Amino acid sequence: QVQLVESGGGLVQAGDSLRLSCAASGRTFTSYGMGWFRQAPGKEREFVAAMIYPGGRTYYEDSVKGRFTISGDNAKNTLYLQMNSLKPEDTAVYYCAASVRRTIIPPFRDQDYNYWGQGTQVTVSS
């Protein structure tokens, strides 16, 4: 199995950028379908972005398309989420997740992911 540890969250202003990292250990993250989810206060956890192997195809939730980029560094066994042009509505706890279904397809539901990190808080002020 894989262990996931997120980092990189913080308090930023609207329009700023952050890069979240998800360090994987135990197994290489390319053995899984990887994803980022987020949960805002009082709301259900929602899909943000996914990367599918082999090939590294990416998918994004509509509200983050063009602003967020999911990527991976095989050498570091780390998944990233580059977040640009942040908005107050992006405020949430962000989670990295891994699915044993390496070729998981849309829709990306949190119940389809088997391993989760502890989450990292992102707060965007207006």
C-alpha positions, 0 to 999 in steps of 0.5 A: 500500500501507499502512504500519502503526506500533503504539504504546501498549504497556507494563507494567501490573498486572492490572485496569489499562487500556491503549490501543494505537494503529496509525497508518496511512500511505500509504493510508487504513485504511478502504480495508482490513479492519483487525485486531489480533492478538497473540502470546504467548511460545511460542504462535502468533499469534492473532486479537484484534479486527477492524473491517470497512468500510464500516460499521465492524462489529466482531468480537472473540475470545471471551476479550476480548469485553466488555473490549477495544474496536476503533475508528478515527479517520478524521481521524487515520488511526489504529486503536485497541484499548482494553484494559480489565480486563487479565489476565496472560494478555493478555500478548503482542506485539500487532500491527495488520494490514490486509487488502486484502479490505476485507469480510473475514469470520470466521474471521480468520486471520493469513494473510488479512492483507497488511500488518503493523506491527512490534508492541508489547509488552503485559505484565500482571503479577498 
